[in-house]
């Protein structure tokens, strides 16, 4: 009996730690390509934007535009690299469902939303 109570306490401690540290559900704004470099450039861009808004000079505006261009280039590069990594790792024989999920995401086919029904004077052209 003593062993069961120790096992139960251990299980409860693990579950409590998991509840406190593992995120629940998917993030709406999740971007698979988001890297530490993109995050760093975003912070730098925000700093440059703030300086450009406060100083309102040609120098700060030019620095802001350069930071924005560098940020956009890095986002595109990271997204491209993430896409290549994702598609290279797919195994059609084993990961067919992942392939279909990816194809649906690319076509923006969200099946969780109900279909849009058009109605005009009690006439339903979508039926």
C-alpha positions, 0 to 999 in steps of 0.5 A, a space after each residue: 500500500 505504501 508503494 501505491 501512495 508514493 506512485 500516486 504522489 509521483 504521478 500527481 507531481 508529474 501531472 501538475 508540472 506538465 499542466 503548469 509548463 506545457 502550453 494547451 492548444 495551438 497558438 492562433 498566431 503560430 508561425 513555423 518559420 519564426 526564429 530567434 534571428 527573426 525575433 531579434 530583427 523584429 525588436 530592432 525594427 520596433 526600436 528603429 520605428 520608435 526612433 524614426 517617429 520621435 526624431 522625424 529626421 531623414 537619417 532615422 527614417 532611412 535607418 528604419 527603412 533599412 531595418 524594415 528591408 532586412 527584417 522582410 528579407 529574413 522573414 522570407 528566407 526563414 519561411 522558405 527554409 522552413 518550407 524546404 525543411 517541411 517538404 523534405 521531411 515528408 514521407 508519402 508512404 508514412 505521412 499521407 495525412 500530413 501531406 493532405 493537411 499541408 495541402 489543405 493549409 496551402 489552399 486555405 481549405 478550413 473545414 472547421 467553418 460551416 459553408 457560406 449559404 447565399 440567400 436572396 428572396 428565400 432563394 438559395 442558389 447554393 442548394 
